[in-house]
Amino acid sequence: MNGLKDEHIPVLAAILAGQISLPQDGVMVDATIGHGGHSFLFGKQLGPKGVILGLDVDEKTIQRAQLTLKDLKCRVILKKSNFADIDMQMRQYGIEKADFILADLGFCSAQLEDEEKGLSFMQNMPLDMRLDKSLSTTAADIVNNSDEKSLADLIYKYGEDRASRRIARFIVESRQNEPIETTGQLSNIVCKALARPGRRWTKIHPATRTFQALRIAVNNELENLKILLDKSEDLLAVGGKIAIISFHSLEDRIVKYNFRQNADRNIYKILTKKPIVADRQECLSNPRARSAKLRIAQKINKYETTD
Ligand SMILES: C[S@@+](CC[C@H](N)C(=O)[O-])C[C@H]1O[C@@H](n2cnc3c(N)ncnc32)[C@H](O)[C@@H]1O
């Protein structure tokens, strides 16, 4: 792309590009513009009458996307916005229907490294996790103020960690000594909670699930995704396609359910019976691709109300 140090490599890009072709005057809504890598690929298919509307909750990524997309021929509109407001943003720019809606969920590699975001358990940073700085609750607020049962429920529900009760107990005990303010502190507490004599961590870091749970809660990720999917059905042109790349099973389940429901109502045709995953080569060159799952559906009919 542009050779910058914190470059984000778009996942499943070649496969996606093989599945979607846009007309020259097509409209793409990239609900998670990030660094603009995916949009750049599709933007090359568009002529001067084509449009890309790119949304992101993180102002910083929008600046990066501007750089990536600056030489495209089509009109590029980039806006700081939650994709839950996709309908409002499309209306604001006079876009009635989209030929392609893409959401590549989660976060960019650069956001993981960004101290301000406070997402990483591999580095010591302030425990924040808000991708959108206008949100009011940080991960530190949750771990320092929630009661033990609510914490355990959250870690179980959004992290699917069976040791959630034990982790919550360790968090509550630890914060009695001092507030938990950094990702390093939280990571150490979770490691202690899960340590057993002779146990070695092989597949994933022990704090992975707890961090995932907090990030989902802080950013209201699952609710926003449901809203995006519900609204997209109406915002797609007939013949248009929606593609969602998810990174954990909670997200993937929501996408699968939405596509199935719309297929049952004869509104969508599901183009990916099973989610598309990255091949070995891509997983080796881009570790983020390992957990990526891509689902695509095409709108075949409008929903008609009979009254
Ligand atoms: C994996 S990155 C997207 C990368 C992008 N496809 C690219 O090629 O550069 C995910 C992006 O989604 C953004 N994001 C997460 N939740 C969002 C939401 N609810 N609304 C809008 N953007 C969101 C993040 O800030 C992040 O920039």
The ligand as a Gaussian input file, in Angstrom:
#p B3LYP/6-31G(d) Opt

LIG

0 1
 C       -9.959000      -4.372000      10.943000
 S      -10.058000      -2.640000      10.871000
 C      -10.549000      -2.326000       9.227000
 C       -9.407000      -2.336000       8.299000
 C       -9.758000      -1.964000       6.856000
 N      -10.630000      -2.927000       6.249000
 C       -8.504000      -1.794000       6.021000
 O       -8.363000      -2.492000       4.995000
 O       -7.656000      -0.973000       6.358000
 C      -11.538000      -2.321000      11.730000
 C      -11.885000      -0.858000      11.845000
 O      -13.237000      -0.776000      12.279000
 C      -13.361000       0.328000      13.135000
 N      -14.590000       0.105000      13.916000
 C      -14.800000      -0.781000      14.905000
 N      -16.071000      -0.705000      15.327000
 C      -16.691000       0.233000      14.567000
 C      -18.018000       0.748000      14.515000
 N      -18.960000       0.309000      15.341000
 N      -18.302000       1.692000      13.605000
 C      -17.335000       2.153000      12.738000
 N      -16.061000       1.708000      12.759000
 C      -15.741000       0.750000      13.660000
 C      -12.081000       0.337000      13.929000
 O      -11.812000       1.607000      14.463000
 C      -11.069000      -0.088000      12.869000
 O      -10.487000       1.020000      12.250000

